[in-house]
Amino acid sequence: MSRYRLEPMSQDDVSEVARVERRCFSNPWPSAAYRRELRLPDQNYYLVIRQPSADGAVPDNGDPAGRQHANGHGHGRLGALPRLRLPPFGRGHRGPKTGSAGPVVGFAGMWHLYDEAHITTIGVDPAHRGHGLGEWLLAELVTEAIARGAGWLTLEVRVSNVTAQRLYSKYGFTVKGTRHAYYSDDNEDAYVMWSPSLRESANLHRFAALRRAIHARVQAAADADPGADPGAESHRLHPFGVELAAER
């Protein structure tokens, strides 16, 4: 049994997400922004990582033939490539939440419009860093972008945030431009990074391999050490660029 599970973010999760966000970042989004985004599931996609409740209850992961989007659509491109399917790792059913649900410990989101998906946020509670949860969230956003038929993923990242840039480079993102004075708190520039094509077979297999690897890492870390590692990563694209709350 995994120590964590992944679910779509719901309106009921917003207050918990706000709590985690305040622990991670000095300039959190207002709760109203999340509530607005969640009302448009065709355009926006948000996830939470939840720690199982104290009684160990974790829903049946089911869904072996392909995920359903929050908007009810099928699995899209990955569903048409059986070799790239992965067993759902710690993913609960998407029905109503029960009182036994554990706390939210991480969250992520993206926008999707026409051919492009834009990662907006990734955050992990400081008490749950060191298990690869930030990368797990990134891998699931890439998977969802592919499933929705997006051709590309993009994001902004602080020019000083070399650690975050390395993570995105691992997934094939490259710098395509600079937004000057992008961050309002200190007027720092942001690099604009783009993924490789989400439709080329070689890239799909690369993403699938990375996803398998991070699933294995999260599982192994949870099995080996149920405690926290304060020296780990947490990523944030805020307002739409990556910040790292704690670097290795």
Secondary structure by P-SEA (a helix, b strand, c coil): ccccccccccccaaaaaaaaaaacccccccaaaaaaaaaccccbbbbbbbccccccccccccccccccccccccccccccccccccccccccccccccccbbbbcccccccccccbbbbccccccccccccaaaaaaaaaaaaaaaaaccccccbbbbccaaaaaaaaaaacccccccccccccccbbbbbbbbbcccccaaaaaaaaaaaaaaaaaaaaaaaacccccccbbbbbccccbbbbcccc
